[in-house]
Amino acid sequence: MTKDKTTNKRQQNESGLEAWWNSGAVFEQVLAHSEVGLAILSENGVCLRTNGALQRILAYPEDSLKGMSFNLLLHPVDGELFPTKSSQIGLEDTTFRNKPVRCHHAKGEYRWFKASLCGKRLEDNTLYYSLMLEDIHDLMQTGQTLQKKDQNDHANMECSSDCNKHYGIDHRMDYLDYNLGKLKDDLDELKGCQQHLAMVNNALDHIDTALFVNDSSKRLVYVNKAACQLLRYSREELLQMDPFTVSNWEKKELKNLLFSGRLSENKAKTKFRTTYKDKTGHTLPLEVTFFQYQGQGNQYEVSLVKDMSNQMQLDELLMRAEQDFKVLVEYSSDIIMRYDCSLKCIYINQAWVTITGYPQYGMLDKTPGEVTYLPLGMTQKMEHNLQRVVESGERINDEYIIEHGKTAEVVYVLIDIIPERDINNHLSGILVTGRDISELKRKEELLIQKQSLLEKAQWMGKTGSWELDHSQNKLTWSREMHRIFELSTKDQPVLDDVLLLIHPDDRDKVCNKYLELYENTIVYDVEFRLLFSDGRIKYLYQHSVNQYSDVGVPLVTQGTVQDITELKEKELELLKAKEKAEESSRLKSSFLSIISHEIRTPINAILGFLSLFKGGTKPLNDNQLEIMNFIEKAAVKLVDMLENIIDLSKIISGDVKVNPSAFEPEILLSNKFEWLTESCVKAGKENLNLKLKTGKRPNGPEYVNDTGRIGQILDILISNAVKFTTSGSIILGLKFGDNNTLTFFVSDSGLGIPEDRKEAIFEPFIQVDGTLTRAFDGLGIGLATARSLARCLGGDLTVSSELKKGSTFFLLLPVVYSENN
């Protein structure tokens, strides 16, 4: 054959191929071999054309769908399938793809299908739809079963549940064969209608499956968009490529199968998996559906190719998820069992043995009542509850008390019995889960014991507790709160009713405190009274605490209320006793003052007569003079004692008066040193070493205070020093402080004071030696009077002493006396 003849023959073949292509014969064969249902719908959703696959998967008789509105076949829950306005569909817009919907099956049930819908507007502005349906009912049923199963499992199996659910609904549909359907309608009309052919061509370009058509010379004559996207070539590149390059299958035996002509007489389709390298060199795992067609003297080969990359990943993911799911179920800490509808156990995990101590082997394929080694009460209860679930279809939650099969300990198990249903809502089995709640029960019992102890403690302390939830306006009381307010524990406390029990005179105070707490206070305390209908009054003390949100809004107020009625009554009694004691003290002080004055009058007379006798014209002998001196000494001592008693009574009654005036501290101290010398002579202690120490006086300040009271205090300190010092020294001194203070001090080397008696000596009628046979006389009121007078002058009197080594008394005074001192 010459080159021209070969060219002419090729052109004739191409011309005939183009004529056949335009006639739609190739689409007839593509759709005839497809497992996908295909329909051409009008703008209003009326079926114009359907292929045999669509009629077969819906189980409708031939041509019975033609002229029917497809919306009538949709489940009401899935809503409207088609747009409400034809203007919403562009020239080649896709309405939706791969959407799960339910369609009415001729057998009377709704089945699941994956639907894809695309629109095409023709030259005469007529709108048509291409509808593709794939049967995924069994897959959806499996996915929903997995989903229900996962929902009944516990939180540690949620990850596996989500994986199965996702696989069951979205990705397992990729297992379906995205092949093109066939049209068994009257294709004579479709062949003569170029517009309908354009609709089919548009539909082929919107499917996910790659389509390749080869002629008898193995030349590629048609590819759709999915094929171009899969191999990463343009349509023009693919149509110009060598057929063996396009069909670069890596398995040689498949290449031989496709291009050896072995399928030329076999019209049946074949399906196989292989790998292929795309334009970028990336290896793709593919699934190919291949068939041949003989028409108008020409033979064509059609390949439907699907990328299995995602599918293989999903298969591996599903396998791992199923393995993980099995591991989680088997090694779950909760009991997991499954029963069939006849109440026979078909699965039980290891947790059953761990929690109950009973084996698994004797329970499989048996009802609970047929298991002989379990406690009879447990098996009867389990079988009864399982039967209730079968009859009612409701979930049952119950608590079981089981004696452990090995340790004989009591085990509390919370059993949840859940009905399992298939996609048609029919009972398909029973899932049983059990959780060991023994520790929780023990904690509940411990909590009950602690609650009882708390209630007992509140009863003993007469203190109740309460809580107010502001978000729910709910007030919660303890049992003791009901007892305090004398309300029944059956009644729910209401804030308004509680306010009515508060004494009218205290109600505003409590309300204002509560408002302050709500606005800006974290803690508040308030004391109030309750007034009962019989006139009884209770005194209560309330302590409250607020808990705030992050934005400062009160969430919860908690508080305690204590019944302090007895305390209040005792407090009133103590107040009356205090008033009575104060009145008695006042009368005592008045009595002492009167007695002192009355005693001092005759003593002054005695002293006067003694002075007359001693200074008379007739001299006294030594014996008489000694007696007179003794009487005079006793009378003077008695006068000093009466003066101290009068001063102490005035201090106690608060009648001490201070007469401040300017004075020179050095002159005052010098005068007292002379009196110290005279006192030692009178006491027969001329052997004592007497010293006077005066510090350096600062410039400027003028000293103002009551010199008479200062001298009185120093007289008491000097008298004590002389009395308690038999040998050694007595020092009388003065210090000028830097902080405007003045300090007089009297230091002796006498007996000293024990550490535990340093403060006691300043109490009235107390001496260091408190026994009746003490060696030194006196009432023990001198130091008490001295400290009280020092504090009246704005200062204080302190002591530093060591036993058997002496003592030093310090009189601290302000530079200037004022009422604020």
C-alpha positions in Angstrom: 0.0 0.0 0.0 1.4 3.4 -1.0 1.8 6.3 1.3 -1.1 8.2 -0.3 -3.5 5.3 -0.1 -2.6 4.8 3.6 -3.2 8.5 4.2 -6.6 8.4 2.4 -7.6 5.3 4.3 -6.6 6.9 7.6 -8.6 10.0 6.7 -11.6 7.9 5.8 -11.4 6.1 9.1 -11.1 9.4 10.9 -14.1 10.8 9.0 -16.2 7.7 9.8 -15.0 7.8 13.4 -16.1 11.4 13.7 -19.5 10.6 12.2 -19.9 7.7 14.5 -18.8 9.8 17.5 -21.3 12.6 16.7 -24.0 10.0 16.3 -23.6 9.1 20.0 -22.9 5.4 19.5 -19.9 5.4 21.7 -21.9 6.9 24.5 -24.5 4.3 24.1 -21.8 1.6 24.7 -20.2 3.5 27.6 -23.5 4.0 29.4 -24.6 0.4 28.7 -21.6 -1.0 30.5 -21.8 1.4 33.4 -22.9 0.5 36.9 -23.9 4.1 37.6 -27.5 5.1 37.2 -27.9 8.1 34.8 -30.9 10.3 34.0 -31.4 13.4 31.8 -33.8 15.7 33.7 -35.7 18.8 32.5 -35.5 22.1 34.2 -38.4 21.1 36.5 -36.7 17.8 37.4 -38.8 15.6 35.1 -37.0 12.4 33.9 -36.5 12.6 30.1 -34.0 9.8 29.7 -32.8 7.0 32.0 -30.4 4.1 31.5 -30.9 0.5 32.6 -28.6 0.9 35.6 -30.9 3.6 37.1 -34.0 1.4 36.6 -32.2 -1.6 38.0 -30.9 0.0 41.2 -34.4 1.6 41.9 -36.2 -1.6 40.9 -38.7 0.2 38.7 -40.0 -1.3 35.5 -38.6 -0.2 32.2 -39.7 3.3 31.1 -41.8 3.7 34.3 -39.5 6.6 35.4 -39.8 8.5 32.2 -42.0 11.6 32.7 -41.9 11.3 36.5 -40.6 14.2 38.7 -37.5 13.0 40.4 -38.2 15.0 43.6 -41.1 12.5 44.3 -38.5 9.8 44.8 -36.4 11.8 47.4 -36.8 11.3 51.1 -38.6 14.4 52.7 -35.8 14.9 55.2 -33.2 15.4 52.4 -35.1 18.5 51.2 -35.3 20.0 47.8 -32.7 18.6 45.4 -33.0 21.1 42.6 -32.5 24.9 42.5 -35.6 27.0 42.8 -34.5 29.3 39.9 -33.0 28.1 36.7 -30.8 31.3 36.7 -28.9 29.8 39.6 -27.2 27.3 37.1 -24.5 28.7 34.9 -23.4 27.4 31.6 -21.5 24.4 33.1 -21.9 24.9 36.8 -22.1 21.9 39.1 -25.0 22.0 41.5 -23.4 19.4 43.8 -21.3 16.3 43.7 -21.2 13.0 45.7 -24.0 14.0 48.0 -25.6 11.1 50.1 -29.4 11.1 49.6 -32.2 8.6 50.2 -34.5 7.6 47.3 -37.6 5.6 47.3 -37.1 2.0 46.2 -39.8 0.1 44.4 -39.8 -2.4 47.2 -41.3 0.2 49.5 -38.2 1.4 51.4 -35.8 4.3 51.2 -32.3 3.4 50.2 -29.1 5.4 50.2 -27.5 6.7 47.0 -24.6 9.0 46.2 -25.9 11.6 43.8 -24.2 14.1 41.5 -26.1 16.7 39.6 -24.8 19.1 37.0 -26.6 21.6 34.8 -26.2 22.5 31.1 -27.8 25.4 29.3 -28.2 24.8 25.6 -28.1 27.2 22.7 -31.9 27.8 22.8 -31.5 28.7 26.5 -33.1 25.5 27.6 -31.8 24.1 30.9 -31.1 20.4 31.4 -29.6 18.4 34.2 -27.5 15.3 34.2 -28.1 13.2 37.3 -25.9 10.3 38.4 -26.9 7.8 41.2 -24.7 5.2 42.8 -26.1 2.6 45.2 -24.3 3.0 48.6 -27.1 1.6 50.8 -25.1 -1.3 52.2 -22.1 0.9 52.8 -24.1 3.5 54.6 -25.8 0.9 56.7 -22.4 -0.5 57.7 -21.2 3.1 58.4 -24.2 3.9 60.6 -23.8 0.6 62.4 -20.2 1.5 63.2 -21.3 4.9 64.2 -23.9 3.6 66.6 -21.5 1.1 68.0 -18.9 3.8 68.6 -21.5 6.0 70.3 -22.2 3.3 72.8 -18.5 2.7 73.6 -16.7 4.8 76.2 -14.5 7.8 75.9 -11.3 5.8 75.4 -12.8 4.5 72.1 -13.9 7.8 70.6 -10.9 8.2 68.3 -11.7 4.9 66.7 -15.3 5.7 66.5 -14.7 9.0 64.6 -12.5 7.2 62.2 -15.0 4.5 61.4 -17.8 7.1 61.1 -15.8 9.2 58.8 -14.8 6.2 56.7 -18.4 4.9 56.7 -20.1 8.0 55.4 -17.5 9.9 53.3 -14.7 7.7 52.2 -16.0 4.2 51.8 -18.0 5.5 48.9 -14.7 5.7 47.0 -14.9 1.9 46.8 -17.8 2.3 44.4 -17.1 1.9 40.7 -17.3 5.4 39.2 -18.2 4.0 35.8 -20.5 5.6 33.3 -24.0 4.2 32.9 -25.8 3.1 29.8 -28.9 4.5 28.3 -31.5 1.8 27.3 -34.1 4.4 26.3 -34.8 5.3 22.8 -31.3 6.4 21.7 -32.5 7.0 18.2 -33.9 10.3 19.4 -30.7 11.0 21.3 -28.5 10.3 18.2 -30.4 12.8 16.2 -30.3 15.5 18.9 -27.0 17.3 19.0 -28.2 19.2 22.1 -28.7 16.0 24.1 -25.3 14.7 23.0 -23.8 18.0 24.3 -25.6 17.3 27.6 -24.0 13.8 27.8 -20.6 15.2 26.9 -21.0 17.8 29.7 -22.0 15.0 32.1 -18.9 13.0 31.2 -16.7 15.9 31.9 -18.2 16.3 35.4 -17.7 12.8 36.6 -14.8 11.8 38.8 -13.9 8.7 36.8 -11.2 9.1 34.0 -12.5 8.0 30.6 -10.3 6.9 27.7 -11.6 5.7 24.3 -9.2 4.1 21.7 -10.1 3.2 18.1 -9.1 -0.1 16.4 -5.6 1.3 15.7 -5.1 1.9 19.5 -5.2 5.7 18.9 -6.8 7.7 21.6 -9.9 9.4 20.2 -11.5 10.8 23.4 -10.6 11.6 27.0 -12.7 13.5 29.6 -11.5 16.2 32.1 -11.0 13.6 34.9 -8.5 11.8 32.6 -6.5 15.0 32.0 -6.4 15.8 35.7 -5.4 12.3 36.6 -2.4 12.1 34.1 -1.6 15.8 34.4 -1.8 16.3 30.6 -4.0 18.5 28.6 -6.7 17.0 26.3 -4.7 18.1 23.2 -1.5 16.5 24.6 -3.2 13.2 25.3 -5.0 13.0 21.9 -1.7 13.5 20.1 0.3 11.0 22.1 1.3 7.5 21.1 -1.2 5.0 22.4 1.5 2.9 24.1 2.8 6.0 25.8 -0.6 6.9 27.1 -1.3 3.4 28.1 2.1 3.1 29.9 1.0 0.3 32.2 3.9 -1.0 34.2 2.7 -4.6 34.1 3.6 -6.1 30.7 0.9 -8.7 30.9 -1.7 -6.0 31.2 -0.3 -4.2 28.2 -0.5 -7.4 26.2 -4.0 -7.9 27.4 -5.1 -4.4 26.3 -3.5 -4.3 23.0 -3.2 -7.9 21.8 -6.8 -7.9 20.7 -7.7 -10.8 22.9 -10.9 -9.1 23.9 -12.0 -8.4 20.4 -14.7 -11.1 20.4 -15.5 -10.8 24.1 -17.9 -8.0 24.8 -17.8 -8.5 28.6 -16.0 -5.9 30.6 -12.9 -6.7 32.8 -11.6 -4.9 35.9 -8.1 -4.9 37.2 -5.6 -2.9 39.3 -2.3 -1.6 38.1 0.1 1.3 38.5 1.0 4.2 36.2 3.5 7.1 36.1 1.9 10.5 35.3 3.5 13.4 33.6 5.5 14.4 36.7 6.8 10.8 37.1 4.6 10.2 40.2 3.4 6.5 40.4 -0.3 6.2 40.7 -2.2 3.1 41.9 -5.2 2.7 39.5 -8.3 0.6 39.0 -9.3 0.1 35.4 -12.6 -1.1 34.0 -12.0 -2.1 30.4 -14.4 -3.2 27.6 -14.5 -3.3 23.8 -17.3 -2.2 21.4 -17.8 -3.1 17.7 -20.0 -0.6 15.8 -20.3 0.5 12.2 -17.4 -1.6 11.2 -15.1 -0.1 13.8 -13.8 -1.5 17.0 -13.4 0.8 20.1 -11.8 0.2 23.4 -13.1 2.0 26.5 -11.2 2.3 29.7 -12.7 3.7 32.9 -9.8 4.6 35.3 -10.0 5.5 39.0 -7.2 6.8 41.2 -6.9 4.4 44.1 -4.3 6.5 46.1 -6.8 7.8 48.6 -8.6 4.5 48.7 -5.5 2.6 49.6 -4.7 5.1 52.3 -8.2 4.8 53.6 -8.1 1.1 53.5 -4.9 1.1 55.6 -6.4 3.7 57.9 -9.5 1.6 58.3 -7.5 -1.5 59.0 -5.4 0.3 61.7 -8.5 1.9 63.1 -10.2 -1.5 63.3 -7.2 -3.0 65.0 -7.0 -0.1 67.5 -10.7 -0.4 68.1 -10.3 -4.1 68.9 -7.4 -3.4 71.2 -9.3 -0.6 73.0 -12.4 -2.7 73.5 -10.4 -5.8 74.6 -8.2 -3.9 77.0 -10.8 -1.4 78.2 -11.0 -0.9 81.9 -14.8 -1.2 81.6 -16.8 -4.4 80.9 -18.0 -4.6 77.3 -20.4 -7.4 76.3 -22.7 -8.0 73.3 -25.8 -10.1 73.2 -28.0 -11.1 70.2 -31.7 -10.7 70.2 -32.2 -14.1 71.7 -30.2 -12.9 74.7 -27.1 -15.1 74.0 -23.7 -13.6 74.7 -21.6 -13.2 71.5 -18.7 -11.2 72.9 -17.2 -10.4 76.3 -13.9 -8.6 77.0 -11.1 -9.2 79.5 -12.4 -6.5 81.9 -15.2 -8.9 83.0 -12.6 -11.2 84.5 -10.7 -8.4 86.2 -13.8 -6.8 87.8 -15.9 -9.8 88.7 -13.3 -12.5 89.1 -15.4 -14.9 86.9 -14.1 -16.5 83.6 -15.4 -15.7 80.1 -15.5 -19.2 78.5 -18.7 -20.3 80.2 -20.7 -17.3 79.1 -20.3 -17.3 75.3 -23.3 -18.5 73.2 -25.4 -18.7 76.4 -28.1 -16.6 78.0 -27.4 -15.2 81.5 -29.7 -17.8 83.0 -27.8 -20.7 81.4 -24.5 -19.7 83.2 -24.4 -21.9 86.3 -21.3 -20.6 88.1 -22.6 -17.0 88.4 -24.7 -15.9 91.5 -28.3 -16.7 90.8 -29.5 -13.3 91.8 -27.2 -11.6 89.4 -28.1 -13.8 86.4 -31.8 -13.4 87.0 -31.5 -9.7 87.2 -29.4 -9.5 84.1 -31.7 -11.7 82.0 -34.7 -9.7 83.3 -33.2 -6.4 82.2 -32.1 -7.8 78.8 -35.6 -9.0 78.2 -37.0 -5.5 79.1 -34.7 -3.9 76.6 -35.8 -6.3 73.9 -39.5 -5.7 74.7 -39.4 -1.9 75.3 -36.4 -0.9 73.2 -35.4 1.5 75.9 -32.0 1.9 77.5 -31.6 0.5 81.1 -29.1 1.6 83.7 -28.9 -0.4 86.9 -26.5 -1.2 89.7 -25.3 -4.7 90.5 -23.7 -6.0 93.8 -21.4 -8.9 93.0 -19.3 -11.0 95.2 -15.9 -11.2 93.5 -15.2 -14.8 92.2 -11.7 -15.0 93.6 -11.4 -12.6 96.6 -15.0 -12.8 97.8 -15.0 -9.0 98.2 -18.2 -7.0 97.5 -18.0 -5.3 94.1 -20.4 -2.6 92.9 -20.9 -2.6 89.1 -22.9 0.0 87.2 -24.4 -1.9 84.2 -25.7 0.0 81.1 -27.8 -2.0 78.7 -28.2 -0.3 75.3 -30.3 -1.5 72.4 -28.5 -1.7 69.0 -30.5 -0.9 65.8 -29.9 -1.2 62.1 -30.5 1.4 59.5 -34.2 0.5 59.4 -34.4 1.1 63.2 -34.9 -2.6 63.8 -33.3 -4.2 66.9 -30.1 -5.9 65.9 -28.5 -6.7 69.2 -27.8 -5.5 72.7 -24.7 -3.8 74.0 -23.8 -4.1 77.7 -21.2 -2.0 79.4 -20.2 -2.2 83.1 -18.0 0.0 85.2 -16.6 -0.8 88.6 -17.9 1.8 91.0 -16.8 0.1 94.3 -14.3 2.9 95.1 -17.0 5.5 94.3 -19.4 3.7 96.6 -16.8 3.7 99.4 -16.2 7.4 98.9 -20.0 8.0 99.0 -20.2 6.1 102.3 -17.3 8.1 103.7 -18.9 11.3 102.5 -22.1 10.3 104.3 -20.2 9.7 107.5 -18.4 13.0 107.2 -21.7 14.7 106.4 -23.1 13.1 109.6 -20.1 14.3 111.6 -20.5 17.8 110.1 -24.2 17.9 111.0 -23.4 16.8 114.5 -20.6 19.4 114.8 -23.0 22.1 113.6 -25.6 20.9 116.1 -23.1 21.0 119.0 -21.7 24.4 117.9 -25.2 25.8 117.1 -23.8 26.9 113.7 -25.5 26.3 110.4 -24.2 26.8 106.9 -25.9 28.1 103.7 -25.1 28.8 100.1 -26.8 31.1 97.6 -26.4 30.5 93.9 -26.9 33.9 92.2 -27.3 32.4 88.7 -30.2 30.2 89.7 -31.3 32.3 92.7 -31.3 29.1 94.7 -30.7 29.1 98.5 -29.4 25.9 100.1 -29.4 25.3 103.9 -27.8 22.7 106.2 -30.0 20.9 108.7 -28.8 23.1 111.5 -30.0 26.2 109.6 -33.5 24.8 109.6 -33.2 24.2 113.4 -32.0 27.7 114.1 -34.8 29.3 112.1 -37.2 26.7 113.4 -38.4 25.7 109.9 -39.1 22.2 108.6 -36.3 20.5 106.7 -38.9 19.5 104.1 -39.5 23.2 103.1 -37.1 24.8 100.6 -35.8 28.0 102.1 -36.9 31.2 100.4 -34.9 34.4 100.9 -38.0 36.6 101.2 -39.5 34.3 103.9 -36.2 34.3 105.8 -36.2 38.1 105.8 -39.6 38.2 107.4 -38.3 36.3 110.4 -35.6 39.0 111.1 -36.4 41.5 113.8 -37.9 44.6 112.1 -35.3 46.8 113.8 -32.5 44.7 112.3 -34.0 44.0 108.9 -32.6 47.1 107.1 -29.1 46.5 108.6 -29.1 42.9 107.2 -30.3 44.0 103.8 -27.8 46.8 103.5 -25.0 44.4 104.5 -26.2 42.0 101.8 -26.2 44.7 99.2 -22.7 45.8 100.2 -21.6 42.2 99.8 -23.2 41.8 96.4 -21.6 45.1 95.1 -18.0 45.2 96.3 -17.4 43.2 99.4 -15.8 39.8 99.6 -16.4 39.1 103.3 -18.9 40.6 105.7 -20.2 39.9 109.3 -23.4 41.0 110.8 -25.3 40.4 114.1 -29.0 40.4 114.1 -32.1 39.1 115.9 -35.0 36.8 115.0 -38.4 37.6 116.2 -40.8 34.7 116.4 -44.6 34.9 116.6 -44.7 33.9 120.3 -42.4 36.9 121.1 -39.2 34.9 121.6 -36.0 36.6 120.4 -32.9 34.8 119.1 -29.5 36.5 118.6 -27.6 35.3 115.5 -24.2 36.0 114.1 -23.7 35.6 110.4 -20.3 35.4 108.5 -20.5 35.4 104.7 -18.0 35.1 101.8 -18.5 35.9 98.1 -17.0 34.1 95.1 -16.7 36.2 92.0 -16.3 35.5 88.3 -13.3 36.8 86.3 -15.3 40.0 85.4 -16.2 40.6 89.1 -19.8 39.3 89.0 -20.8 37.4 92.2 -21.4 33.8 91.5 -22.0 32.1 94.8 -22.3 33.5 98.4 -21.5 31.1 101.2 -22.0 31.7 104.9 -22.5 30.5 108.4 -25.1 31.5 111.0 -24.4 30.9 114.7 -27.0 31.0 117.4 -25.4 33.3 120.0 -28.5 33.7 122.2 -26.9 32.1 125.2 -23.8 34.1 124.7 -25.8 37.3 124.5 -27.7 36.4 127.7 -24.4 35.8 129.5 -23.0 38.9 128.0 -25.9 40.9 129.4 -25.4 39.2 132.8 -21.7 40.1 132.7 -22.6 43.7 131.8 -24.9 43.9 134.7 -22.2 42.4 137.0 -19.6 44.8 135.6 -21.9 47.7 136.3 -22.5 46.4 139.7 -18.7 45.9 140.3 -18.0 49.4 139.1 -20.5 50.8 141.4 -19.1 48.7 144.2 -15.6 49.9 143.3 -16.8 53.5 143.3 -18.4 53.0 146.7 -15.2 51.3 148.0 -13.0 54.1 146.8 -15.4 56.6 148.3 -15.3 54.6 151.6 -11.5 54.5 151.6 -11.3 58.2 150.9 -13.7 58.9 153.8 -12.0 56.5 156.2 -8.5 57.9 155.3 -9.6 61.4 156.0 -11.3 60.3 159.2 -8.2 58.4 160.4 -5.7 61.1 159.3 -7.5 63.7 161.5 -6.8 61.9 164.9 -3.3 61.0 163.7 -2.5 64.6 163.0 -3.7 65.4 166.5 -1.4 62.6 167.9 1.6 64.0 165.9 0.8 67.5 167.2 0.8 66.4 170.8 4.0 64.4 170.3 5.6 67.6 169.0 4.4 69.4 172.1 5.8 66.8 174.4 9.1 66.7 172.6 9.5 70.5 172.6 8.1 71.1 176.1 9.8 72.9 179.0 10.3 69.8 180.9 13.0 67.6 179.2 12.3 63.9 178.6 14.5 61.2 179.7 16.0 58.8 177.1 13.4 56.2 177.6 10.6 58.7 177.1 12.3 60.2 174.1 12.7 56.7 172.5 9.0 56.0 173.0 8.0 59.4 171.6 10.2 58.8 168.5 8.7 55.3 168.0 5.1 56.7 168.2 6.0 59.5 165.8 7.6 57.2 163.3 4.5 54.9 163.4 2.2 57.8 163.0 4.1 59.2 160.0 4.2 55.8 158.4 0.5 55.5 158.9 -0.1 58.9 157.4 2.0 57.9 154.3 0.0 54.7 154.0 -3.3 56.6 154.1 -2.0 59.0 151.5 -1.2 56.1 149.2 -4.6 54.5 149.8 -6.3 57.8 149.0 -4.2 58.2 145.8 -4.9 54.6 144.7 -8.7 55.0 145.3 -8.6 58.2 143.2 -6.7 56.4 140.4 -9.2 53.5 140.4 -12.2 55.9 140.4 -10.6 58.1 137.8 -10.5 61.2 140.0 -6.7 61.9 139.6 -6.0 65.5 138.6 -2.8 66.6 137.0 -1.5 70.2 137.5 1.3 70.7 135.0 3.9 73.5 135.4 7.4 74.3 134.3 10.2 72.7 136.4 13.9 72.0 136.4 14.6 68.3 136.5 18.0 68.7 138.0 16.7 70.7 141.0 13.9 68.2 141.6 16.4 65.3 141.5 18.8 67.1 143.9 16.0 67.7 146.4 15.1 64.0 146.3 18.7 63.0 146.8 18.7 65.0 150.1 15.5 63.2 151.1 17.2 59.9 150.2 20.1 60.8 152.5 17.7 61.6 155.4 15.8 58.4 154.8 18.9 56.3 155.1 19.8 58.0 158.4 16.4 57.5 159.8 16.5 53.8 158.8 19.9 53.4 160.4 21.6 52.6 157.0 24.3 55.2 157.0 26.6 52.6 155.6 24.9 52.6 152.2 26.8 54.3 149.3 24.5 56.9 147.8 25.2 58.4 144.4 23.6 61.1 142.2 23.9 60.9 138.4 22.6 63.7 136.1 23.0 63.5 132.3 23.8 66.3 130.0 20.7 68.5 129.4 20.0 69.4 125.7 19.5 73.0 124.7 16.1 74.3 124.0 13.2 72.3 125.6 11.3 73.5 128.6 10.1 70.7 130.8 6.4 70.9 131.8 4.6 68.4 134.1 3.2 67.9 137.6 6.2 68.1 139.8 4.2 67.1 142.9 3.2 63.8 141.2 6.7 63.2 140.0 8.1 63.7 143.5 5.5 61.4 144.9 6.5 58.7 142.5 10.2 59.2 143.3 9.4 59.1 147.0 7.9 55.6 146.6 10.8 54.4 144.6 13.4 55.8 147.1 11.4 54.3 150.0 11.5 50.9 148.4 15.2 51.1 147.6 16.0 52.0 151.2 13.7 49.3 152.6 15.0 46.4 150.5 18.8 47.4 150.5 20.8 46.4 153.5 24.3 46.9 152.0 25.8 48.2 148.8 24.6 51.3 147.0 21.6 53.3 145.9 21.9 55.5 142.8 19.5 58.3 142.0 19.8 59.5 138.4 18.4 61.4 135.4 18.7 60.8 131.6 17.7 63.2 128.8 16.5 61.3 125.8 17.0 62.2 122.1 13.3 61.9 121.3 12.0 64.5 123.8 11.8 62.1 126.7 12.9 62.4 130.3 13.9 59.4 132.4 14.4 59.3 136.2 15.9 56.1 137.6 16.5 54.6 141.1 18.9 51.8 141.2 19.7 49.7 144.3 21.8 46.6 145.1 19.1 45.0 147.2 17.2 41.7 147.0 16.2 41.9 143.3 13.0 40.6 141.7 12.4 37.2 140.1 11.6 37.2 136.4 8.1 35.9 136.9 7.3 38.6 139.4 8.4 41.7 137.5 4.9 42.6 136.3 3.1 41.3 139.4 4.7 43.8 141.7 2.9 46.6 139.9 -0.5 45.1 140.9 -2.2 46.5 144.1 -1.5 44.7 147.4 1.3 42.5 146.0 4.9 42.2 147.1 7.7 40.0 145.9 7.4 38.0 149.1 3.7 37.2 149.2 3.6 35.1 152.3 2.0 36.1 155.6 5.4 35.8 157.3 7.1 38.1 154.9 10.1 40.0 156.2 9.1 43.5 155.1 5.9 45.3 156.1 3.7 47.4 153.9 0.4 47.0 152.0 2.0 46.5 148.6 0.3 49.4 146.9 3.3 51.7 146.5 4.5 50.5 143.0 0.9 50.1 141.8 0.2 53.7 142.7 3.5 54.8 141.2 2.9 53.2 137.8 -0.7 54.5 137.7 0.5 58.0 138.4 3.3 57.7 135.8 0.7 56.8 133.2 -1.5 59.6 134.3 1.4 61.9 133.6 1.8 60.5 130.0 4.7 58.3 130.8 5.4 54.8 132.3 7.2 53.0 135.0 9.4 49.9 134.2 11.9 47.8 136.0 15.1 45.9 135.2 16.1 43.5 137.9 18.1 40.4 138.7 17.5 38.3 141.8 20.0 39.0 144.6 21.8 41.6 142.5 19.4 44.5 142.8 16.8 46.4 140.8 16.6 49.6 138.7 13.2 51.4 138.3 12.8 53.8 135.3 10.3 56.6 135.3 9.8 57.7 131.6 8.1 61.0 131.1 7.4 63.3 128.1 9.2 66.6 127.9 5.8 68.4 127.9 2.7 67.0 129.4 -0.5 67.3 127.4 -4.0 65.7 127.5 -3.1 63.7 124.4 -0.3 62.0 126.5 
